[in-house]
Amino acid sequence: MFKRRRIKQTQTLQRRLEAFAKGARQRAAALAPGPERDALLKKARAADTAIHLDEWANSNGLQSPK
């Protein structure tokens, strides 16, 4: 039987996604235009989208179904 590795996160999901997006943009800025740079920028945009979805899902305006 395999044991699950349990990791206690020290930062919120939003902060981790922000740090990832920032790092990806910095790495992309150092690259010449091309597929690798485009992939990094795409990942940064995906992280931004995930941040917005997390904010929406955790907002006070969101009501549970009745």
C-alpha positions as CSV (number, residue, x, y, z in Angstrom):
1,M,0.0,0.0,0.0
2,F,1.3,3.4,-0.9
3,K,1.1,6.3,1.5
4,R,0.0,9.7,0.3
5,R,2.4,12.5,0.7
6,R,0.7,15.2,2.6
7,I,2.0,18.7,2.1
8,K,1.0,21.6,4.3
9,Q,0.9,24.7,2.1
10,T,2.4,27.8,3.7
11,Q,1.0,30.2,1.1
12,T,-2.4,30.7,-0.3
13,L,-3.2,29.3,-3.8
14,Q,-3.6,32.9,-5.0
15,R,-0.1,33.9,-3.8
16,R,1.5,30.7,-5.3
17,L,-0.3,31.4,-8.7
18,E,0.8,35.0,-8.6
19,A,4.4,34.0,-8.0
20,F,4.3,31.4,-10.7
21,A,2.9,33.9,-13.3
22,K,5.4,36.6,-12.3
23,G,8.3,34.1,-12.7
24,A,7.0,32.8,-16.0
25,R,6.8,36.4,-17.4
26,Q,10.3,37.2,-16.2
27,R,11.7,34.1,-17.8
28,A,9.8,34.9,-21.0
29,A,11.1,38.4,-21.1
30,A,14.6,37.0,-21.2
31,L,13.9,34.9,-24.2
32,A,13.8,35.7,-27.9
33,P,10.4,35.5,-29.6
34,G,9.6,31.9,-30.3
35,P,7.7,28.8,-29.2
36,E,9.3,28.5,-25.7
37,R,8.5,32.2,-24.9
38,D,5.0,31.8,-26.2
39,A,4.5,28.7,-24.0
40,L,5.7,30.6,-20.9
41,L,3.3,33.5,-21.6
42,K,0.5,31.0,-22.1
43,K,1.2,29.4,-18.8
44,A,1.2,32.9,-17.1
45,R,-2.1,33.8,-18.7
46,A,-3.5,30.4,-17.5
47,A,-2.3,31.2,-13.9
48,D,-4.0,34.6,-14.1
49,T,-7.3,32.9,-15.2
50,A,-7.0,30.5,-12.3
51,I,-6.6,33.4,-9.9
52,H,-9.7,35.1,-11.2
53,L,-11.7,31.8,-11.0
54,D,-10.5,31.2,-7.4
55,E,-11.5,34.8,-6.5
56,W,-15.0,34.2,-8.1
57,A,-15.5,30.9,-6.4
58,N,-14.6,32.3,-3.0
59,S,-16.5,35.5,-3.4
60,N,-19.3,36.5,-1.0
61,G,-21.7,37.1,-3.9
62,L,-21.7,33.4,-4.9
63,Q,-24.7,31.6,-3.5
64,S,-25.0,27.9,-2.9
65,P,-27.9,26.2,-4.7
66,K,-31.2,25.9,-2.7
